[in-house]
Amino acid sequence: MMLGYSPAYADGQTLKSKLASVAPELNPLALERAVIAMTCAINHGAEAASRLAVIDFSLPSSEQRLWLFDLQAKSLIMRELVAHGQGSGDKHANQFSNIEGSHQSSVGLFRTQESYYGQHGYSLRMDGLEPGINDQARRRAIVIHGADYVDESWVVRQGRIGRSHGCPAVSQQAIRSVVDNLKGGQFLFAYYPDEQWIQTSAYLNCADGETPSLIASRTDNLRDQVHVLSQ
């Protein structure tokens, strides 16, 4: 298990700058919010990790929109194509859900967990950390798995890759490396410029002194406030 304290967590700006330098094509807002969310989790009791994956769902599926970082070396391990759910959109994802059966992807901060062999072969389970946003990931069987439809040949033929039932599927060529680098308690952050989520996510609006339960409670309160203001 590749866990352990990294001094970079104490200085999110330094970490963000170093990761940005090795991934210049990654949206700075996506990277910044990934570091903010991960740092919030670490500062409020989550064990530090050695890897961080960032998915930028604001990009079309025809582009490589998954970046996987080594947090200790401050290096980019790989950049890959990644699928979104059938219910989230066609070439572009624009709808996200935490609901079982929606076949939509979820945004937010995830903790990767155990690898296993299932119907899609070598795969990786993960738990969503954001209440109401992605915390049903395990129940929904939202996992990282390989898929034949995540391939450049699909982009050539159709202008996009295929779509999953909500899982961040990657290519068959990349799946083993992705799973082996992320298994065992790493972080994955899925980004989309959804203003309500950005305003209400306690992991993106982190306050000192909060426990994980307070973070969950404040997430609900913030979401309620935004809902009232939008009426």
C-alpha positions in Angstrom: 0.0 0.0 0.0 1.6 3.2 -1.2 0.5 5.5 1.6 2.4 8.0 3.7 2.7 11.6 4.7 3.9 14.0 2.0 5.1 17.4 3.2 3.5 18.9 0.0 0.1 18.6 1.7 1.1 21.4 4.0 1.5 23.7 1.0 -1.1 23.2 -1.6 0.1 26.0 -3.8 3.6 24.4 -4.0 2.1 21.0 -4.9 -0.2 22.6 -7.5 2.6 24.5 -9.1 4.8 21.4 -9.3 2.1 19.2 -10.8 1.1 22.0 -13.2 4.7 22.1 -14.5 4.5 18.4 -15.5 1.0 18.6 -16.9 0.7 22.0 -18.6 -2.3 20.9 -20.7 -4.4 20.1 -17.6 -7.0 22.9 -16.8 -5.5 24.9 -13.9 -8.9 25.1 -12.2 -9.4 21.3 -12.3 -5.9 20.8 -10.8 -6.4 23.5 -8.2 -9.7 22.1 -7.0 -8.3 18.6 -7.0 -5.4 19.7 -4.7 -7.8 21.7 -2.5 -10.2 18.7 -2.1 -7.4 16.2 -1.4 -5.7 18.6 1.1 -9.0 19.1 2.9 -9.4 15.4 3.3 -5.9 14.9 4.5 -6.1 17.8 7.0 -9.3 16.4 8.4 -8.2 12.8 9.1 -7.8 11.0 5.8 -4.5 9.1 5.4 -2.1 10.7 3.0 -1.6 9.0 -0.4 1.1 8.6 -3.0 -1.0 9.0 -6.1 -3.6 11.4 -7.4 -5.7 11.0 -10.5 -7.6 14.0 -12.0 -10.3 13.6 -14.6 -11.4 16.8 -16.4 -15.0 16.1 -17.6 -15.2 19.5 -19.2 -13.1 18.1 -22.0 -14.7 15.9 -24.8 -14.2 12.2 -24.5 -12.1 12.3 -27.7 -9.3 13.9 -25.7 -7.1 12.4 -23.1 -8.7 13.8 -19.9 -7.3 11.6 -17.2 -4.0 12.6 -15.6 -2.3 10.3 -13.0 0.4 11.9 -10.7 3.0 10.6 -8.4 2.7 12.9 -5.4 6.0 12.1 -3.9 8.1 12.5 -7.1 5.8 15.4 -8.3 5.7 13.7 -11.7 3.2 12.7 -14.3 2.8 8.9 -14.5 0.4 8.8 -17.4 -2.3 10.6 -19.3 -5.2 8.6 -20.8 -8.6 8.6 -22.5 -11.4 8.0 -20.0 -15.1 7.3 -20.6 -18.1 8.9 -19.0 -21.6 7.4 -18.5 -24.2 7.0 -21.2 -26.5 9.2 -19.2 -24.0 12.0 -18.9 -23.9 13.0 -22.5 -22.6 12.0 -25.9 -19.1 13.4 -26.8 -19.3 15.9 -24.0 -20.4 15.0 -20.4 -22.8 17.6 -19.0 -25.0 15.7 -16.6 -23.9 14.0 -13.4 -25.6 11.9 -10.8 -25.2 10.0 -7.6 -28.3 7.9 -8.3 -28.2 4.2 -9.0 -29.5 3.3 -12.5 -28.8 6.8 -13.9 -25.9 5.6 -15.9 -24.3 9.0 -15.3 -20.8 9.8 -14.0 -20.2 11.5 -10.7 -18.0 14.4 -9.9 -16.0 15.1 -6.7 -13.3 13.5 -4.6 -13.0 9.7 -4.4 -10.8 7.3 -2.5 -9.6 4.3 -4.5 -9.7 1.0 -2.8 -9.2 -2.7 -3.7 -8.4 -4.2 -7.0 -10.4 -7.3 -8.2 -11.2 -9.4 -11.2 -14.8 -9.0 -12.4 -16.9 -9.0 -15.5 -14.7 -6.4 -17.1 -11.4 -8.1 -16.0 -8.9 -6.4 -13.8 -10.7 -3.5 -12.1 -10.6 -1.1 -9.1 -13.3 -0.2 -6.6 -13.5 3.2 -5.1 -15.6 5.1 -2.6 -17.0 8.6 -3.1 -16.3 10.9 -0.2 -18.8 13.7 -1.0 -22.3 13.2 0.6 -25.0 13.5 -2.0 -22.5 13.9 -4.8 -20.7 10.6 -5.2 -21.0 8.7 -2.0 -23.1 6.0 -3.7 -20.3 5.0 -5.9 -19.7 1.6 -4.3 -23.4 0.8 -4.2 -23.7 1.8 -7.9 -20.6 -0.3 -8.8 -18.8 2.7 -10.1 -15.3 1.3 -10.7 -12.3 1.8 -12.9 -12.2 -0.9 -15.6 -10.9 -1.5 -19.0 -13.1 -1.3 -22.1 -12.6 -2.0 -25.8 -14.6 1.2 -26.6 -12.0 3.4 -24.9 -9.6 3.5 -27.9 -8.4 6.0 -30.5 -9.9 4.0 -33.2 -13.4 5.0 -31.9 -12.4 8.6 -32.1 -11.3 8.2 -35.7 -14.6 6.5 -36.6 -17.1 8.3 -34.5 -15.4 11.4 -33.2 -15.6 10.1 -29.6 -15.0 7.0 -27.5 -17.7 4.8 -26.2 -19.6 5.4 -23.0 -19.9 3.4 -19.8 -22.7 2.9 -17.2 -21.1 5.7 -15.2 -17.7 4.1 -14.6 -14.5 6.0 -15.6 -13.4 3.2 -18.0 -10.0 3.4 -19.6 -8.4 1.5 -22.4 -7.5 -2.2 -22.2 -3.9 -1.3 -22.8 -3.8 1.1 -19.8 -6.0 -0.6 -17.2 -3.3 -2.6 -15.5 -1.0 0.3 -15.0 -3.9 2.6 -13.9 -5.2 0.1 -11.3 -1.7 -0.8 -10.0 -0.9 2.8 -9.5 -4.2 3.8 -7.9 -5.2 0.8 -5.8 -4.9 0.8 -2.0 -6.1 4.2 -0.9 -5.1 6.8 -3.4 -7.2 9.8 -4.5 -9.2 10.4 -7.6 -10.9 13.8 -8.4 -13.4 14.2 -11.1 -13.9 17.8 -12.2 -16.7 19.6 -14.1 -17.5 23.4 -13.8 -20.8 22.8 -12.1 -21.2 26.0 -10.0 -23.7 24.5 -7.5 -21.3 21.7 -6.7 -18.3 24.0 -6.5 -20.2 26.4 -4.1 -21.6 23.6 -1.9 -18.8 21.0 -1.8 -17.3 21.1 1.7 -14.1 19.6 0.3 -13.8 22.7 -2.0 -14.8 25.1 0.7 -12.7 23.7 3.5 -12.8 25.2 7.0 -10.2 24.6 9.7 -11.2 22.5 12.7 -13.9 20.5 10.9 -14.2 16.7 11.4 -15.3 14.5 8.5 -18.9 14.4 10.1 -19.0 18.2 10.2 -17.8 18.4 6.6 -20.7 16.1 5.6 -23.2 18.1 7.7 -21.9 21.4 6.2 -22.2 20.0 2.7 -25.9 19.4 3.3 -26.4 22.8 4.8 -24.6 24.6 2.0 -26.6 22.7 -0.6 -29.8 23.6 1.1 -28.8 27.3 1.1 -28.0 27.3 -2.6 -31.2 25.6 -3.4 -33.2 28.2 -1.5 -31.3 31.1 -3.2 -31.9 29.6 -6.7 -35.7 29.4 -6.2 
